[in-house]
Structures are given as C-alpha cells and as structure tokens.
Amino acid sequence: MRRRPKRHIEYRIVITPDIRTGTGEHGFTALAPTLGIATGGDSVEEALQNIRELITFHLGCLRKEKRSLPMEQPAPDFITTARVAVPA
C-alpha cells in the first residue's frame, strides 16, 4: 500500500496565561481559533505541545469523517504591545 505524501498547514495559535478553576494554579491556555479548539498546560511550551497534538487529532477526525479541513484565513489583526510612561 502506497502512503500518501503529507502536506503542511499552518494554524494561528493564541497562548494566554490563566488561573485554573478550583485549584487557583497558574497555567496557560492555547487556542486555535480557526479550528475552535483549545487546551492548556503548566508552561507555554507544554500548552504549545498540547495544542499541536490536539490539532493533529482534530484534523485526523475530520479526515476520517471525510470533511474538509478548515484553512487559516489571513487575519487583519496585528497584535503587539506598547510600553508607555504614566504619572506615578
């Protein structure tokens, strides 16, 4: 049986710090907005690894259901930070 070549798709991931309900522990949430899925982790690295695994699982499920894969649309948003001086 011949294996199909793999293609690569990039999805935007948003990682934000959070505090876990119930325990009050600090962690991070990772969201893939185009796919509508999210997961978390104790560190940024763990959250990023977990969302990558969840994306792979989610896309595999879509493929098994013979559904089309959502494609990332260029976002008009530009996110940055600004450091400003404020009166003490």
N, C-alpha and C positions, 0 to 999 in steps of 0.2 A: 504494500500500500504506500503510495506516494504522499509525503507530507506537504501540506500547503505552506507556502512561504508566509512568514509573519510580516505584518505591516505595523508601523508605529503611529499612534495617535497621541497627541498631547492634550491634556486637560488642565485647566486652571485649578489650582488648589489654594484655598484660603485657610491659614492656620491662625487661631486666636487663643490667647490664654483663657482659662476658665477655672472655676472652682466647682468641684464635684458636689452634687446634691447629696445630702446625707452625711458625707464624711468631712466636707469642708476642705479636702485636699486640693492642692493646686495641680493643674494639668493643662493639656492643650487639646483643642478641638480642631480637626482637619475636615474641611468641607470641599466637595467637588460640586460646585453649583450647577453646572451643565447636566450632571447626572442625578442631582438631587439626593446625594448620599453623603453621610458624614460618619466619622469615628473619632476616637480620641487616643491619647497616650500620656504617659508621665513626663515626656520630654518632647521637644519639637521633632527630634529625629524619630522617636517612636511613633508619634502621630503621623508623620510623613510615611513611614514604612507601612503603618496600618492602613492608611488611605490608598496606597499603591496596591496592597493586597486586596482591599475591598473593591477597587476599580477593576482589577483583573477578574475577580469573582463575578462582579456585576455584569461586565461585558460578556463573560462566558455564558452566563444565564441568558442574556439577551440573544446570543448566537444560537443557543440550544432551542430557544423559542422561535427562532427564525425571524427575529425582529431586527430592525435596522439599528445601527449604533449611532447614538447622538454625537454630533460633531460640534466641537467648540467653535463658537462664533467670535470673531474679533470683538472685544469689548471696548466701548468708547471710554470706559473709565480709566483714569490714571490715578493710582494711589501712591501717595508719598507722605512725608511728614514735614512739618515746619517748626523750627525752633525760634521762639520769639521771646523777647525780654518783656517782663511785666513788672509793674511797680511792686516793691516789697511791702 
